[in-house]
Amino acid sequence: MAPGDLLKMVNWNRNWLDFSRLFSITLAVMLGLKLFLASPAVAQSPTGFIQQGNQISIDGKSYPVPWGQWQEGNQTHTGLGDTGAMQVLGLDLLNNTSPSQQPVQWFSGDRQNLNARFVAPNRYLDVTPLLQRLGTAQAQGNTLVMPNTNARILTVRDGRQPWGERVVLELSQPAFWQVSQAKEEAVVTINAGSTIGGQGNGSSSGVQAIDQDDLGGKTSGGQQIRYRLERLGSSTKIHFRLPVGYKLQVSTLTSPFRLVIDARVDAPPAKTINWAEGITWQQRFVNITGGQFPVTTVTVNPRSPGISLRPLMANSTMAQGTAPLVTIAREQQAAVAINAGFFNRNNQLPLGAVWSQQNWLSGPILNRGAIAWNNQGQTTFGRLSLSEIITTGSGQRLTANYLNSGYVQRGIARYTPAWGPTYVPLSDNERVYVVQSDQITAQYPLPKAGQQQMSIPNDGYLIIDRGSQIPAGVLAVGTTVNVNGRSVPEAFNAFPNGIGAGPLLIDQGRIVLNAEGEGFSSAFQQQRASRSAIAVDRNGNIILVASHNRVGGAGASLGEFAQILQQLGAVNALNLDGGSSTSLALGGQLLDRSPVTAARVSNAIGVFIR
């Protein structure tokens, strides 16, 4: 072989080795990239979910429950909002010691520990171990379709107990279930078919979706608890007619699988759930001289990292409007929410103080109780008033006692863009003065309430004169004006957020109830009703409280509610709107009552977790 040919062969071999090396590296990269792209784990969002949504479907019916799925190794895990899983699947959430672990009981002999993760604003339980024996949950866009349990009701038994009535359904296998309850009726819906339709001990109508307070006299001690079964294909409803004051407590058993429904006056059982860092949910009974009261609380450490409180309006663009508390919380991404101030149910306008980031959304009225807070977790309580002085360029002074208020009285009121884009007269024979860039630009008579809508300028406000309180010529077109306002007590001026309601119940550990002094009617003062409150304990923790009927009777009076709050450790406490408005939500679900009985509300207090 010639030397030249040998050199060519060496070069060719070297090139081939280089090419083989390059091809191998390229192939490995391509295969690695393919494997990388095929792995669902890399598609996970910053929340850790590969897919998520806010509703689940059971047997073709949708429920508002947040869900998410994530990858661990080769297995896809499914998480559901914990309070949603409790109310829609029937999981019994048991006492826990850590937010990252949640013991549950669901058709099992022993408690099962589920992992929990918090992705704002919800706490998700890993329900994968529970679903494994039922089938696979399928994601379809925003909806997670739960597996069909294919369960059947095999037998139904009932019997009187010293505390009420027990109904036991024996099932072929575990099934999802939900409870809806009003004052004297309730329905349990179970995702299980039945051939025993019509069985029961009497007739009962379905629960009507109407807001109501759970008032009433003493329980009907000897009245029989009636129930009946209604077959609905692969689901069954058990309708109950209950004496006043009775509620359902539902639990599950295994070997054989059973759904146990107890109708009793002392439901629900006590529990303490460490829900997130700085947030604890409890339900318990509080004993005072007047009786035993079921109380639901969410205790918030406002100094815990990432936690903040904010007033919420049902309508984020204007003061007018109402909505269910859970809707307000879900839409505004609040982890916790409680109904707050009073409002007019007819025109849906707030009646009391609401201010956020130093912006008055609604002004205080009648020197009623209020709470204010800042972003450092500090609070103040007191009876709040606000007075504004309108001063003209010539030095004339007018006092405006109402700011963005639905409370209509003779005097001068002011309405800013925080009220909404427009103002409609709230009484007859008003006069409006339009202020833009600190100058009167127009004035008009508004002869009839509810007519002649007026735009509120973005660079100004409206002054409304009710009862001819402004002398002629004082606010002539072209007059310059400025406004100065101060809150009383003075301490409130240092706090950027707050809510007014009333009456003030506890101040520095003492009961200071004076409903008449805060302008509440005698009927309101004497009422026994469901109650809501916001309180602070000696450690500065904020306690959100909802209380309903006492065992064997009606709800608490204002004085009794103050005693209940003292038992909870409150050193300062404010009564909030109550009755059918009383609502306490966690993770987008009501904790204290069935949604069918809860009224729409105007405003709320929301707790947020970053």
GULUMDO-718859 format. One line per 10 residues: number of its first residue (from 1); their letters; for each residue x, y, z negated of C-alpha. Coordinates in steps of 0.1 Angstrom, whole numbers. Layout:
REM GULUMDO-718859
NUM) a) X:Y:Z; ...
This chain:
REM GULUMDO-718859
1) mapgdllkmv) 0:0:0; 13:34:9; 21:58:-19; -5:83:-5; -32:56:-6; -22:47:-42; -25:83:-53; -60:86:-37; -71:54:-56; -58:68:-89
11) nwnrnwldfs) -76:101:-83; -108:83:-73; -107:61:-105; -101:92:-126; -131:110:-110; -153:80:-114; -144:78:-151; -152:115:-155; -185:110:-136; -194:80:-157
21) rlfsitlavm) -186:98:-188; -207:128:-177; -236:106:-166; -236:88:-199; -236:120:-219; -264:134:-196; -285:103:-199; -281:102:-237; -291:139:-239; -321:133:-216
31) lglklflasp) -332:102:-236; -327:121:-269; -347:151:-256; -375:127:-245; -375:111:-278; -374:145:-295; -403:158:-275; -423:126:-281; -421:130:-319; -452:147:-333
41) avaqsptgfi) -432:159:-363; -415:186:-342; -449:201:-333; -455:209:-369; -464:246:-376; -449:266:-404; -477:252:-426; -463:217:-420; -494:206:-401; -494:192:-366
51) qqgnqisidg) -531:200:-363; -557:216:-385; -592:230:-386; -619:242:-410; -648:217:-406; -653:180:-409; -681:159:-394; -698:130:-412; -724:110:-393; -728:138:-368
61) ksypvpwgqw) -733:166:-394; -707:193:-399; -694:206:-432; -671:236:-438; -641:218:-452; -605:228:-443; -583:200:-431; -548:194:-418; -527:165:-405; -489:161:-408
71) qegnqthtgl) -463:134:-400; -444:114:-425; -421:89:-407; -443:71:-382; -476:77:-401; -500:106:-397; -514:118:-430; -547:136:-434; -553:163:-460; -587:178:-470
81) gdtgamqvlg) -594:209:-491; -598:195:-526; -631:212:-536; -645:203:-501; -635:167:-506; -652:167:-540; -685:181:-527; -687:164:-493; -669:131:-497; -679:126:-534
91) ldllnntsps) -644:125:-549; -644:130:-586; -614:153:-594; -600:143:-628; -578:163:-653; -543:168:-640; -511:182:-653; -495:194:-621; -510:212:-590; -490:188:-568
101) qqpvqwfsgd) -508:157:-581; -545:151:-583; -560:120:-600; -594:111:-585; -620:85:-590; -638:72:-559; -652:36:-559; -622:24:-578; -617:8:-611; -587:29:-620
111) rqnlnarfva) -579:65:-612; -560:71:-580; -532:97:-578; -533:117:-546; -505:141:-535; -516:177:-531; -501:206:-512; -510:242:-512; -513:260:-478; -529:294:-484
121) pnryldvtpl) -557:298:-492; -564:261:-498; -551:231:-518; -551:200:-496; -554:165:-510; -537:137:-491; -567:114:-486; -549:90:-464; -549:61:-490; -587:65:-494
131) lqrlgtaqaq) -594:65:-456; -572:35:-448; -599:11:-459; -626:29:-438; -610:37:-405; -592:66:-388; -602:102:-389; -602:117:-354; -593:154:-347; -615:170:-321
141) gntlvmpntn) -605:206:-318; -614:225:-350; -634:195:-363; -621:163:-380; -645:135:-374; -646:112:-405; -648:74:-400; -682:59:-401; -683:39:-434; -710:14:-420
151) ariltvrdgr) -721:11:-456; -755:-3:-466; -776:1:-497; -782:-34:-510; -802:-28:-542; -817:1:-562; -822:0:-599; -834:26:-624; -839:29:-661; -847:53:-689
161) qpwgervvle) -818:64:-711; -818:84:-744; -804:114:-724; -825:110:-693; -827:87:-663; -802:65:-645; -805:53:-609; -779:28:-595; -774:21:-559; -754:-11:-551
171) lsqpafwqvs) -735:-6:-518; -719:-30:-493; -688:-8:-493; -677:28:-503; -696:57:-487; -694:95:-487; -721:114:-506; -732:149:-513; -755:166:-539; -778:196:-534
181) qakeeavvti) -797:209:-565; -822:236:-573; -841:244:-605; -864:214:-607; -854:193:-577; -823:177:-562; -812:155:-533; -784:131:-530; -774:123:-495; -753:91:-490
191) nagstiggqg) -736:80:-458; -752:45:-460; -781:30:-443; -809:12:-461; -838:-12:-455; -853:-2:-488; -869:31:-477; -897:43:-498; -885:28:-530; -886:49:-561
201) ngsssgvqai) -909:59:-590; -927:88:-575; -928:115:-548; -904:144:-545; -900:171:-519; -867:182:-504; -846:210:-519; -856:244:-503; -828:268:-493; -838:298:-514
211) dqddlggkts) -817:318:-538; -830:315:-574; -819:320:-609; -821:290:-631; -843:306:-657; -871:288:-674; -883:277:-708; -872:247:-727; -867:214:-709; -898:193:-704
221) ggqqiryrle) -888:167:-729; -913:140:-721; -918:146:-684; -908:117:-662; -879:121:-638; -892:110:-604; -873:99:-573; -878:84:-539; -856:71:-510; -858:84:-475
231) rlgsstkihf) -842:65:-447; -823:85:-420; -807:59:-398; -771:55:-410; -777:78:-440; -801:78:-469; -815:106:-490; -826:102:-526; -850:129:-536; -854:138:-573
241) rlpvgyklqv) -881:158:-591; -865:170:-624; -878:186:-656; -865:222:-661; -829:221:-673; -820:187:-660; -791:182:-636; -776:153:-617; -742:138:-626; -730:113:-600
251) stltspfrlv) -702:88:-603; -690:57:-586; -680:21:-597; -664:-9:-580; -669:-47:-581; -695:-43:-568; -695:-8:-552; -721:13:-569; -733:49:-568; -745:59:-603
261) idarvdappa) -769:89:-605; -776:103:-640; -803:130:-645; -795:146:-678; -794:180:-695; -757:180:-705; -742:176:-670; -715:182:-658; -686:167:-677; -657:188:-690
271) ktinwaegit) -625:190:-669; -593:210:-665; -576:212:-631; -542:229:-626; -551:241:-591; -520:261:-581; -492:278:-599; -509:305:-620; -544:292:-614; -564:268:-636
281) wqqrfvnitg) -600:257:-631; -620:245:-660; -656:234:-667; -667:229:-703; -695:234:-728; -692:264:-752; -711:262:-785; -724:294:-802; -753:299:-826; -778:302:-798
291) gqfpvttvtv) -770:268:-783; -746:249:-760; -738:265:-726; -721:250:-696; -693:274:-685; -671:273:-654; -639:294:-654; -609:300:-632; -580:315:-652; -555:335:-632
301) nprspgislr) -520:346:-642; -518:379:-623; -480:380:-629; -474:347:-612; -453:351:-580; -475:356:-549; -508:361:-567; -528:393:-562; -564:405:-567; -585:425:-543
311) plmanstmaq) -621:438:-542; -640:423:-513; -669:437:-494; -695:415:-476; -691:438:-445; -654:447:-440; -663:477:-417; -690:494:-439; -705:495:-473; -739:481:-462
321) gtaplvtiar) -743:444:-460; -746:411:-479; -733:376:-474; -729:344:-494; -699:345:-516; -683:315:-500; -686:332:-466; -669:363:-479; -641:342:-494; -636:320:-463
331) eqqaavaina) -636:349:-439; -612:370:-459; -589:341:-469; -594:344:-507; -583:313:-527; -607:323:-555; -637:346:-555; -664:357:-579; -694:379:-573; -689:414:-587
341) gffnrnnqlp) -710:446:-587; -747:453:-585; -765:463:-552; -799:471:-538; -813:439:-522; -836:459:-500; -811:482:-482; -780:461:-491; -761:491:-505; -737:488:-534
351) lgavwsqqnw) -747:503:-568; -715:509:-586; -677:514:-583; -656:496:-558; -622:509:-549; -593:493:-531; -558:507:-527; -570:540:-541; -598:542:-515; -633:546:-529
361) lsgpilnrga) -656:522:-510; -684:529:-535; -684:554:-564; -693:547:-601; -727:554:-615; -743:559:-649; -710:557:-668; -711:519:-666; -685:494:-674; -656:488:-650
371) iawnnqgqtt) -623:470:-647; -592:483:-629; -559:466:-620; -526:471:-603; -502:449:-584; -481:443:-615; -509:423:-632; -519:451:-656; -556:459:-663; -578:484:-680
381) fgrlslseii) -614:483:-690; -638:511:-699; -670:529:-691; -662:548:-659; -674:580:-644; -661:601:-615; -666:638:-609; -655:657:-578; -651:695:-575; -656:710:-540
391) ttgsgqrlta) -639:744:-538; -645:768:-510; -619:792:-496; -636:820:-515; -632:801:-548; -668:790:-553; -671:756:-569; -696:728:-565; -698:695:-585; -704:663:-566
401) nylnsgyvqr) -713:634:-589; -718:607:-563; -692:593:-538; -702:567:-512; -731:557:-534; -763:538:-527; -776:552:-560; -799:581:-551; -804:610:-575; -809:648:-573
411) giarytpawg) -775:664:-568; -746:665:-544; -731:634:-529; -701:629:-505; -698:602:-479; -664:593:-463; -654:569:-435; -650:542:-461; -689:542:-463; -690:532:-426
421) ptyvplsdne) -692:550:-392; -726:566:-399; -749:578:-427; -787:574:-427; -807:596:-452; -815:577:-484; -842:601:-495; -865:628:-480; -855:664:-475; -818:660:-477
431) rvyvvqsdqi) -794:685:-461; -761:674:-445; -729:695:-442; -703:681:-418; -667:686:-428; -638:681:-404; -602:690:-411; -613:707:-444; -638:730:-427; -676:730:-425
441) taqyplpkag) -683:724:-388; -721:719:-389; -751:716:-411; -785:700:-405; -818:693:-424; -826:656:-428; -863:656:-435; -871:618:-437; -854:589:-453; -842:562:-430
451) qqqmsipndg) -842:585:-399; -817:606:-380; -784:587:-382; -754:609:-387; -718:601:-376; -692:604:-404; -661:621:-388; -628:602:-390; -610:633:-400; -635:644:-427
461) yliidrgsqi) -667:635:-445; -703:645:-451; -717:665:-480; -753:656:-488; -775:680:-508; -804:663:-525; -828:687:-542; -814:720:-529; -784:721:-553; -762:741:-529
471) pagvlavgtt) -771:778:-527; -777:792:-492; -746:805:-475; -721:788:-498; -712:762:-472; -717:782:-440; -702:769:-408; -665:779:-407; -661:777:-445; -629:760:-457
481) vnvngrsvpe) -633:735:-485; -611:711:-505; -620:683:-529; -604:673:-562; -617:643:-582; -607:626:-614; -619:594:-631; -628:593:-668; -613:576:-688; -580:591:-675
491) afnafpngig) -563:557:-676; -583:546:-645; -565:571:-623; -533:551:-625; -549:519:-611; -553:514:-573; -580:487:-575; -612:482:-594; -648:471:-597; -677:485:-617
501) agpllidqgr) -707:465:-629; -717:464:-666; -724:465:-693; -690:464:-709; -690:435:-734; -657:433:-752; -631:459:-758; -599:451:-778; -614:420:-792; -646:436:-804
511) ivlnaegegf) -681:432:-789; -691:467:-777; -723:459:-759; -745:490:-752; -767:482:-722; -790:511:-729; -761:536:-730; -751:523:-695; -785:530:-681; -798:494:-679
521) ssafqqqras) -835:488:-683; -851:472:-713; -862:443:-692; -826:437:-681; -814:439:-717; -838:412:-728; -833:388:-699; -818:354:-704; -801:345:-672; -772:330:-654
531) rsaiavdrng) -741:352:-661; -708:362:-644; -679:381:-660; -643:390:-656; -622:390:-688; -586:392:-700; -571:372:-728; -544:382:-752; -517:369:-728; -529:391:-700
541) niilvashnr) -545:363:-680; -576:371:-661; -606:348:-667; -634:346:-641; -665:332:-657; -698:318:-646; -724:304:-670; -759:290:-665; -787:274:-685; -780:264:-721
551) vggagaslge) -786:227:-729; -824:224:-733; -832:261:-725; -827:292:-705; -795:312:-697; -776:334:-720; -786:369:-732; -760:396:-729; -752:393:-766; -749:355:-763
561) faqilqqlga) -727:359:-733; -703:382:-752; -700:355:-779; -693:329:-752; -665:351:-738; -650:356:-773; -650:318:-776; -630:316:-743; -604:339:-758; -614:372:-741
571) vnalnldggs) -601:404:-757; -616:426:-729; -646:416:-708; -670:431:-683; -704:416:-674; -708:413:-636; -740:410:-615; -758:378:-626; -789:357:-620; -790:342:-586
581) stslalggql) -759:363:-577; -738:344:-602; -713:325:-580; -677:313:-585; -658:299:-555; -625:280:-553; -610:268:-521; -640:280:-501; -666:260:-521; -689:270:-550
591) ldrspvtaar) -679:255:-583; -708:264:-605; -740:259:-585; -754:244:-552; -752:269:-523; -789:266:-517; -796:284:-549; -770:312:-546; -780:346:-534; -762:367:-509
601) vsnaigvfir) -740:394:-525; -726:428:-516; -691:426:-531; -668:404:-549; -634:400:-565; -609:379:-545; -577:362:-557; -550:357:-530; -519:336:-530; -491:343:-506
